Amino acid sequence: LNEVYPDTSWLTHGGCPRDSQVRGLAEGMAEEDPLLRAKAMLTSESKVEEAMRISMLPWITFLGTSWLFLYCYEHVPSLVLLLLVLWTLMCLCTLLAMQLRPKVAQGKHGLVVVLSLVGVSLGVMFGYWNYSRAGGVGDYWAAGSHQHYSDVNPMELADAHRDAGVLVFQQHSRPDARLSTAYVAWGQKYCVAPILGTGEYEGAAAAQYFATGKDCCKDLEFTCGEAMDEAAHAGLVIFNKTQALNQILKQDLDYYMKAARMASARFGVQLAEEPIFLTWVGDSDLALANLWPQARNAWLLSSMLALPLCAVITFAIEAWRGSTLGLESLETLKEKTFA
């Protein structure tokens, strides 16, 4: 002991070693013994590899959860929510059981359970966003299963086309930029403009249909979708999602409705009780066909970005656990030294 750590006066005088002294003792032994030094290096490398393998778990749970929203939530929402609730309850019960067995909780088991919850949480957040956003997965499935109407007069009652998925209006029908309004929420502008026929606006016109978009309007200007294309006169309907999760969380449609009410108050535009909100497009068939690739590509891109994110989260938790266990090890070394 004197050869490795000569300052051992605290042993002979009954003193108490400081943390720095104990840490110096451990580090000194590792530096003097090449076997211990090699073992420390191998242990460090193995921990990195182990953390990389463990980080795959939240990534896989993210993929599975977001995939459920992409393919299944539209058709069997109750089953998807049931699976997610059961998985979450299982993880929480496992963590609760580990509190009764501290030695198990100190191992990798607790880390695995926590990372599973992280993966599920990230998957639910992205999967719900990709499903419920305007022009997302939900609108793709709904538009394909609803009616397509052509030669629609923008003054016709919205209730006459309540089952519409695609509306092709009469020529020269377009969003009226003069009546566009934006509702600002969460740092985004939810823009709407009533769809009217040709001619000058005479006030108190009944608006049954609204073109929509985000961050694409200002005073007397509306550039959402293909509103700048004079030949465009069609729209994809934005649907009100009625599944259980959508009843709890806000949808884009909620903010568009608030913007339409603002337009009504500001310009005296009469509103239908439930106006139809649209994504304004030129070629409705092409726009509808592009909804699915866009949603799928968003899922693929998020999957690629989620892998490094999960790795960072895993290493952060491991670093925190390592510092905590390191302090506990120093206390144990103190006790063994006195013994």
ABEGO torsion letter per residue (X at the ends): XAAABABAAAAAAGBBBBAAAAAAAAAAAAAABAAAAAAAAAAAAAAAAAAAAAAAAAAAAAAAAAAAAAAAAAABAAAAAAAAAAAAAAAAAAAAAAAABAAAAABAAAAAAAAAAAAAAAAAAAAAAAAABBGBAAAAAAAAABBBBBGBBAABBAAAAAABABBBBBBGBBBBAAABBBBBBGGBBBBBBBBBBBEBBAEGBBBABBBBEBGABBBGBBABEAAABAABABBBBBBBBABAAAAABBBAAAAAAAAAAAAAAAAGBBBBABBBBBBBBABAAAAAAAAAAAAAAAAAAAAAAAAAAAAAAAAAAAAAAAAAAAAAAAAAAAAAAAX
